Amino acid sequence: MTFKIAMIIGSSRNESINQLLGLALTKLAPSSLTFENIAIADLPMYHGDLEGERPAAINRFTAEVAACQGLLMITPEYNRSIPAVLKNAIDWGSKPQPNNVWKDKPTCITGTSPGATGTAVAQQHLRQILGIVGATVMGGESYITFKPDLIDAQGNVTNESTHEFLSNYMKRFATLVEKLSA
Ligand SMILES: Cc1cc2nc3c(=O)[nH]c(=O)nc-3n(C[C@H](O)[C@H](O)[C@H](O)COP(=O)(O)O)c2cc1C
């Protein structure tokens, strides 16, 4: 059985190291998981007055997330928190409450930055927010300090211990998705 995973990445920059990490994770993950890289950069800023007639980009986004059985969220760290574009996407997905797309979704979080703590603080914020919107966030920690040669352009993790660590992290996630979908 295969499960579709919504991959949401808090940076859409051409040279984004978090997009590169996302590519690497899709390669390392067990074949029971397939990934859809869901765009968030085109979402307007949340505003309650838009709720009446939601913009097409929002309906596209929430439909894509709702169609997935799990969620992989990859965040950069901006000033020790998550980028506004990612928080905005989470806010849209949480409203209106009966249609909250995050509720009970098996979720895996990670992220990378060149800093020594590798997005640890941003991920703490992300974990808290996702808990509040009702996602089932996998325990454990995956803070990746990015080095220029850590992941090649094809998305292969070149460092052996990081390769093993991330493979195991994705295996645990596949097991969680399988269990919660049973
Ligand atoms: C506004 C801003 C704030 C940042 N704050 C942090 C930070 O708190 N911690 C950190 O490790 N890196 C920080 N950085 C550096 C980012 O980790 C780095 O730009 C990274 O490449 C962003 O991810 P991306 O390549 O996926 O876009 C910051 C960058 C920006 C633009």
The ligand as a Gaussian input file, in Angstrom:
#p B3LYP/6-31G(d) Opt

LIG

0 1
 C       15.135000      36.879000       7.565000
 C       16.137000      35.773000       7.807000
 C       16.379000      35.358000       9.100000
 C       17.261000      34.287000       9.352000
 N       17.408000      33.823000      10.626000
 C       18.136000      32.692000      10.856000
 C       18.120000      32.066000      12.137000
 O       17.475000      32.513000      13.074000
 N       18.829000      30.912000      12.286000
 C       19.538000      30.358000      11.254000
 O       20.168000      29.318000      11.456000
 N       19.561000      30.928000      10.019000
 C       18.861000      32.070000       9.797000
 N       18.829000      32.641000       8.542000
 C       19.660000      32.061000       7.469000
 C       18.912000      30.943000       6.764000
 O       19.097000      29.744000       7.503000
 C       19.470000      30.754000       5.348000
 O       19.209000      31.933000       4.604000
 C       18.889000      29.552000       4.643000
 O       19.599000      29.343000       3.443000
 C       17.398000      29.759000       4.337000
 O       16.820000      28.578000       3.821000
 P       16.602000      28.328000       2.263000
 O       17.997000      28.182000       1.630000
 O       15.851000      27.042000       2.192000
 O       15.872000      29.498000       1.680000
 C       17.969000      33.685000       8.272000
 C       17.718000      34.158000       6.959000
 C       16.814000      35.162000       6.729000
 C       16.511000      35.599000       5.300000

